[in-house]
């Protein structure tokens, strides 16, 4: 399950890098053909990068929320819950050991 999630995220990052390279290539072609100026290409590139970052962060938050909801539904123990249980078990073992020594 986690492997699938990791591969999906990495594929998304790969797509982002590929998209950025394609965007830069298209913008450079437009500059070479004289359809836009270098300044316009730079501004467009910055705007696209900013929007991409924003979309990435939104997707990351949505994915994180969905993943947390999935884990909650799966009824898996959190790290804190495990640590709390370990403390309780240790306390019970200590109390049992003390009681045995008294008897």
C-alpha positions in Angstrom: 0.0 0.0 0.0 2.7 2.5 1.0 4.8 1.5 -2.0 1.9 2.3 -4.4 1.5 5.7 -2.7 5.3 6.4 -2.9 5.3 5.5 -6.6 2.3 7.7 -7.3 3.9 10.7 -5.6 7.3 10.1 -7.4 5.4 9.8 -10.7 3.7 13.1 -10.0 7.1 14.8 -9.2 8.5 13.3 -12.4 5.6 14.7 -14.4 6.1 18.1 -12.8 9.8 18.1 -13.8 9.0 16.9 -17.3 6.2 19.5 -17.6 8.5 22.3 -16.6 11.1 21.3 -19.2 8.4 21.2 -21.8 7.0 24.6 -20.8 10.4 26.1 -21.0 11.0 24.5 -24.4 7.7 25.8 -25.7 8.3 29.3 -24.3 11.8 29.3 -25.9 10.4 28.3 -29.2 7.8 31.2 -29.0 10.7 33.6 -28.2 12.7 32.4 -31.1 9.7 32.7 -33.5 9.2 36.3 -32.2 5.7 35.6 -31.0 6.6 36.7 -27.4 9.4 38.6 -25.9 12.0 37.1 -23.6 10.5 39.2 -20.7 7.0 37.8 -21.5 8.5 34.3 -21.5 10.2 34.8 -18.2 7.0 36.2 -16.6 5.0 33.3 -18.0 7.5 30.8 -16.8 7.5 32.3 -13.3 3.7 32.4 -13.2 3.5 28.8 -14.3 6.1 27.7 -11.7 4.2 29.6 -9.0 0.9 28.0 -10.0 2.5 24.6 -10.1 3.9 25.0 -6.6 0.5 26.1 -5.4 -1.2 23.1 -7.0 1.5 20.8 -5.7 1.0 22.1 -2.1 -2.8 21.8 -2.4 -2.4 18.2 -3.8 0.0 17.4 -1.0 -2.4 18.6 1.7 -5.3 16.7 0.1 -3.2 13.6 -0.2 -2.0 13.9 3.4 -5.6 14.4 4.6 -6.8 11.4 2.6 -4.0 9.3 3.8 -4.7 10.2 7.4 -8.4 9.4 7.0 -7.5 6.0 5.4 -5.2 5.2 8.4 -8.0 6.2 10.8 -10.4 3.9 9.0 -7.9 1.1 9.0 -7.9 1.3 12.8 -4.1 1.2 13.0 -2.4 2.4 16.2 -0.4 5.6 16.0 3.1 5.9 17.4 1.9 7.8 20.4 -0.7 5.1 21.1 1.9 2.4 21.0 4.2 4.3 23.3 1.4 4.8 25.8 0.6 1.1 25.7 4.2 0.3 26.2 4.3 2.5 29.3 1.1 0.9 30.7 2.5 -2.6 30.1 5.7 -1.6 31.9 3.8 -0.2 34.8 1.7 -3.4 35.1 4.8 -5.6 34.9 6.4 -3.5 37.6 3.3 -3.7 39.8 3.0 -7.5 39.3 6.7 -7.9 40.1 6.4 -5.9 43.3 3.3 -7.9 44.3 5.1 -11.1 43.7 8.1 -10.0 45.8 5.7 -9.2 48.7 4.0 -12.6 48.6 
